[in-house]
Each structure stands twice: as structure tokens, then as C-alpha cells.
Amino acid sequence: MEEITKSIAEYAMFFDHYGNYVLIPVIILVFITDWKVAKSKLSHLKKKVIRTSLTISATVLAILIFLINVSFKPMISSMSKVDQAIGTEMVHFEYLNIDSQHIETLETYKNKIILLNFWGTFCPPCIKEFPDLKRLESEFPEDLVVVAISNEPPEHIEKFITRVPRPSIIGFQENYSWINPEKFLPVTIIIEEGIVKERFLGRKTYEELVAIVKRYKN
């Protein structure tokens, strides 16, 4: 399921804008083809083989339509929103710094590479990624800042982060002001000089994270 999620996330803008316009006509075409095969003069064996293949295709298409319209809809909408922002200036983004209890904005770090990470205490890949994010900040102290954002209650976040290695800035937004990936975490967005550069869904290895930062490091 994780790989399916990542694959759909990769083409989130397509599924968000055109998914139903493409998939629904295709599944209708499959049903029409199945009806024609059933009425044809082909042998029983050929009909069975063809109709079985068509049934499998229709099932896969139906599942995909359900996923993009229901289960994966929050993730697709969020990823599509970020994709549309790539190459443009980052939206005004405020959060509560859990450590200082002050409201901060990403504009504070405009001269650095910002790794904006959406995470949750309920998300094992997020927690497994935290030590790598902390290590990444140590590797690029002059170039990089990691801002990890959760929408869980601040007191819960504060208690949780005392038990795990974590990046330097842990933030809280009660209602995500830009994107809301819900349970599809972690989501990471790279911002350089205030410009949205790229995004990815799911945990990256430390080596992959280093390679990403090096792409934007002066």
C-alpha cells in the first residue's frame, strides 16, 4: 500500500485535475467491451479469458477511482497544491514554536534552505526520520533549517519530543494553513530563498536527504 500511495502521490496533480475525466470513461469502455465480447461468436474459452482480463481491469480501475476520490483525496489535493506552487514564492506560513512558545514564520529563514516537514506522533516513519533530520542539520548548520510541523495538541507534542531525537524546530498548526495531508505522512517540502523547489511523500534515507540538500547548497 505504501508504494501505491507514493505512486499516486507522484502524479497527484494529474489525478487531482484529470483523474475522473480519464478513468471513468476507460472503465465504461471496459464494460462495453465486456458486453460485446459476451455477445460475440468467440469460443467459450476465448470469451472466458478475455472477460476475466476485462473483469480484473475493471476492478483495478474501480479501486483506483475510489482511492483518488475518497481514501487518498486529502493527500492528492495537498500534493497537487504543492506541485502548483513549485517555482513560486512560498505562501506566508506561521506556526507556534513548541520550545519558545512564540509564533514564528518561515520568512525568518529565507536565506537558508528550509526543509518543511509535516509529521505526527502516530506516524512511525516520521519518528524514524527524526534522527536523520537532526543529523542533517548538523551536517549543514550554515545552509539548512528543518521545521517539523504537526497539528496535534501542543502539550502532547511537547511531551512526546522529550523522548525522541528531533530536529531543532518543532512547530504546531491547529488547522494546517496551507496543505492538510491528514494521515499521509511524512510530507516534506524543500524551500530555497523563499521559493518552493520540490516535495516528496514518505521517509527518505539519510543519503537521499544529503543529496537533496546538496542540490541547493551554494
C-alpha positions in Angstrom: 0.0 0.0 0.0 2.9 2.4 0.7 4.2 2.0 -2.8 0.8 2.5 -4.3 0.4 5.7 -2.2 3.8 7.0 -3.3 3.0 6.2 -7.0 -0.3 8.1 -6.8 1.4 11.0 -5.0 3.9 11.2 -7.7 1.2 12.1 -10.2 -1.1 13.9 -7.7 -1.7 16.9 -10.0 -2.9 14.7 -12.8 -5.2 12.7 -10.6 -6.5 15.9 -8.9 -7.3 17.6 -12.2 -8.0 14.9 -14.7 -8.3 11.5 -12.9 -12.0 11.1 -13.1 -12.2 12.5 -16.7 -9.8 9.7 -17.8 -10.6 6.8 -15.5 -14.4 6.9 -15.7 -14.6 6.8 -19.5 -12.0 4.0 -19.5 -14.0 1.8 -17.1 -17.1 2.5 -19.1 -15.2 1.4 -22.2 -14.2 -1.8 -20.4 -17.8 -2.6 -19.5 -18.9 -2.0 -23.1 -16.1 -4.2 -24.4 -17.1 -7.0 -22.0 -20.7 -6.8 -23.1 -19.6 -7.0 -26.8 -17.4 -10.0 -26.0 -20.2 -11.7 -24.2 -22.5 -11.3 -27.3 -19.8 -12.3 -29.8 -19.3 -15.6 -31.5 -16.0 -16.4 -30.0 -15.4 -19.7 -28.5 -16.3 -20.2 -24.8 -12.6 -20.5 -23.8 -11.7 -17.3 -25.6 -14.6 -15.4 -24.1 -13.7 -16.6 -20.6 -10.0 -15.5 -21.0 -10.9 -12.1 -22.4 -13.8 -11.4 -19.9 -11.6 -12.5 -17.0 -9.0 -9.9 -18.1 -11.6 -7.3 -18.5 -13.1 -8.0 -15.1 -9.6 -7.6 -13.5 -9.1 -4.4 -15.4 -12.5 -3.0 -14.3 -11.8 -4.0 -10.7 -8.4 -2.2 -10.7 -9.9 0.9 -12.2 -12.8 0.9 -9.7 -10.4 0.7 -6.8 -8.3 3.5 -8.3 -11.3 5.7 -8.8 -12.4 5.0 -5.2 -8.9 5.8 -3.8 -8.5 9.1 -5.6 -12.0 10.3 -4.7 -12.2 9.1 -1.1 -9.3 7.4 0.7 -6.4 9.3 -1.0 -8.3 12.6 -1.7 -6.6 14.7 1.1 -3.2 13.6 0.1 -3.8 14.1 -3.6 -5.2 17.6 -3.0 -2.3 18.6 -0.8 0.4 17.2 -3.1 -1.3 18.9 -6.1 -1.4 22.2 -4.3 2.3 22.0 -3.6 3.1 20.9 -7.2 1.3 24.0 -8.4 3.4 26.2 -6.1 6.7 24.8 -7.2 8.8 27.6 -8.7 6.8 30.2 -6.9 7.2 32.1 -3.7 6.3 30.3 -0.5 3.0 31.3 1.0 3.0 33.1 4.3 3.4 30.3 6.8 3.0 30.8 10.6 3.4 28.2 13.3 3.8 28.0 17.1 7.4 27.1 18.1 6.9 24.4 20.7 10.1 25.2 22.5 9.8 29.0 22.7 6.0 29.2 22.6 6.3 32.1 20.2 4.6 32.5 16.8 7.2 32.3 14.1 7.2 32.4 10.2 9.2 30.7 7.6 10.3 34.1 6.3 12.7 34.2 9.3 14.8 31.6 7.5 14.5 33.0 4.0 18.3 33.0 3.5 18.6 29.3 4.2 17.4 26.0 2.7 14.2 25.1 4.5 13.1 21.6 4.9 9.5 21.8 5.9 8.4 18.5 7.3 4.8 17.6 8.2 4.7 14.8 10.8 2.7 13.2 13.5 3.4 11.3 16.8 1.3 8.5 15.4 3.4 8.1 12.3 6.3 5.5 12.7 8.2 6.6 9.5 8.1 10.2 10.8 9.7 9.3 14.1 12.3 7.1 12.4 13.2 10.0 10.2 13.7 12.5 13.1 17.3 11.4 13.9 18.2 11.7 10.2 16.7 15.2 10.1 18.7 16.2 13.3 21.9 14.7 11.8 21.2 16.6 8.5 21.0 19.9 10.4 24.4 19.1 12.0 25.8 18.3 8.5 24.7 21.7 7.1 24.5 24.1 10.0 25.0 27.2 7.9 22.8 26.2 5.0 19.8 24.3 6.3 17.0 24.6 8.8 14.4 21.9 9.5 11.0 22.9 10.5 8.8 20.0 11.6 5.1 20.8 11.8 2.3 18.8 13.5 -1.4 19.7 14.1 -1.6 17.7 17.3 -2.2 19.4 20.7 0.9 21.4 21.7 1.1 19.8 25.1 1.0 16.4 23.5 3.8 17.3 21.0 5.9 18.9 23.8 5.7 15.7 26.0 6.4 13.5 23.0 9.5 15.2 21.7 11.3 14.9 25.1 11.5 11.2 24.4 12.9 11.2 20.9 15.9 12.7 18.9 14.4 15.6 17.0 15.2 18.5 14.6 15.8 21.9 16.2 12.4 23.5 15.3 9.2 21.7 16.2 6.1 23.7 15.3 2.3 23.4 15.7 -0.5 24.5 13.5 -4.0 23.7 14.8 -5.5 23.7 11.3 -2.9 23.3 8.6 -3.0 26.7 6.9 -1.6 25.6 3.5 -1.9 21.8 3.0 -3.6 19.1 5.0 -2.2 15.7 4.2 -4.1 14.2 7.2 -2.7 10.7 7.9 -0.4 10.6 4.8 2.8 11.5 6.5 5.6 12.4 6.4 5.4 15.1 3.7 8.5 17.1 3.1 8.8 20.3 1.1 12.1 22.0 0.1 12.2 25.8 0.0 15.2 27.8 -1.1 15.4 31.6 -0.8 11.6 31.6 -0.3 10.9 29.6 -3.4 9.2 26.2 -3.3 11.5 23.8 -5.0 10.3 20.2 -4.6 8.2 17.9 -2.3 8.1 14.2 -1.5 5.8 11.9 0.4 7.3 9.3 2.8 10.6 8.8 4.5 13.9 9.3 2.7 17.2 7.7 3.7 19.9 9.9 5.2 21.9 9.6 2.0 18.9 10.7 -0.1 18.3 13.7 2.2 22.0 14.8 1.9 21.8 14.5 -1.9 18.7 16.7 -1.9 20.3 19.4 0.3 23.5 19.4 -1.8 21.4 20.2 -4.9 20.5 23.6 -3.4 23.6 24.3 -1.3 25.7 27.2 -2.6 
